[in-house]
Amino acid sequence: MTTYTQRATAAFLLLLMAGFTACQTQDPSARAPGSATPSAPAALAERDRPFTLVASGDVLPHDSIIRQARADAGGTGYDFRPMLAGVTPVVSQADVAICHMETVYGTDGQYTGYPLFRSPPEVAEALAATGYDTCSTASNHTLDAGAAGIHRTLDALDRAGVQHSGSARTAGEAAGTTMLRAGSAQIAHLSYTYGTNGIPLPEGRPWAVNLIDADRILADARAARGKGADVVVVSVHWGSEWQEAPDAQQLDLGSRLTAARTGGRPDIDLVLGTHAHVPQAYEKVNGTWIVYGMGDQIAGAMVNHQGAHDPRGNESSIARFTFSPPAHEGARWEVTKAEFVPQWFDVGTNRVVNLNSALAQGADVGAVRDRIREVVLSRGAAQDGLVMAE
């Protein structure tokens, strides 16, 4: 039985804790004149700090990839971490890291590659271990396993601590905005796909996956601003497979998205493309960077539309952008450094290789790196400051 003294003591402790919490969350500007503000310099430094954002291409586990993950786990379970270890330093050192989870997850060992993908959920654990904070999940394969596949995929990403954007389990989730923080900056991550390979949206779930619609994307971007987003990043699964040059849809949509402004401020701060299976160009359009296509980060040996093995399907880039705080009230966070890191998925070892790392050696590696660089810079990005980095 609780005594009066015990109740009084508990009440006092609750009041004391409430006062402590209030002190912790108090706006420094509301402090009494002359009171100490020891956290002010730190808060100022946080507000003025640039942040780095990295993004990479399609994670597309074919049957050969699933077998390798099984082997890397010693025959029990699946371990995708060794495949991604080569780019972990690049990804984990960024303030915000974005991946593209193209496939959905299966269950009870029922895992398949092309054409209807059902990947082991352990992929999510590897993405988290590599350093990814969020993944776009809107792709032409999002409905490969129906609504159940979306549930399994997002549940696994949640368990791993990786946020996601582009598909949803509920209408409420679909109406929300994926937000991340880097220092004082709030970053909104939006994601859309051109289609779902003809698979219809689940009955009663028109919100299950975000489809590309320019008006809808801009409305979502403006809504994200209204929720406090300082930087709005849009992932788009678009373009023509095996085509290095951006197609008409990419050029038209990219131009429209980057031209949109509200109150003189761009509605979108970065556009990230996936789907084409090959590296595509980076370009600054209307003052905003577009990565038309990053290529496949993880994929088995790829066969193009002519039925021939095409090594470009295992070449890609990691985009890295440094955003600096607004120069004045109402201005945007500006990209003050634009970089790309060439990468390659070695289908011999089933490992992602950073082609600019000290471990990447040999003439063949150099030729792949040069080919990626040529495509990435093919639309004049070097003149706008894009550089190849480690």
Secondary structure as UniProt FT lines:
FT   HELIX           4..25
FT   HELIX           28..30
FT   TURN            33..34
FT   TURN            38..39
FT   HELIX           40..47
FT   STRAND          51..59
FT   HELIX           63..72
FT   TURN            73..75
FT   HELIX           81..84
FT   HELIX           85..87
FT   HELIX           88..92
FT   STRAND          96..101
FT   TURN            108..109
FT   STRAND          118..119
FT   HELIX           122..130
FT   STRAND          134..136
FT   TURN            140..145
FT   HELIX           146..160
FT   STRAND          163..165
FT   HELIX           171..175
FT   STRAND          178..182
FT   TURN            183..184
FT   STRAND          185..193
FT   TURN            197..198
FT   TURN            203..204
FT   TURN            206..207
FT   HELIX           214..226
FT   TURN            227..228
FT   STRAND          231..237
FT   TURN            241..242
FT   HELIX           248..259
FT   STRAND          261..262
FT   TURN            263..264
FT   STRAND          265..266
FT   STRAND          270..274
FT   STRAND          282..285
FT   TURN            286..287
FT   STRAND          288..291
FT   STRAND          295..298
FT   TURN            305..306
FT   HELIX           311..314
FT   STRAND          315..324
FT   TURN            329..330
FT   STRAND          334..346
FT   TURN            347..350
FT   STRAND          351..354
FT   TURN            355..356
FT   TURN            358..359
FT   HELIX           363..376
FT   TURN            377..379
FT   HELIX           381..384
FT   STRAND          386..388
//
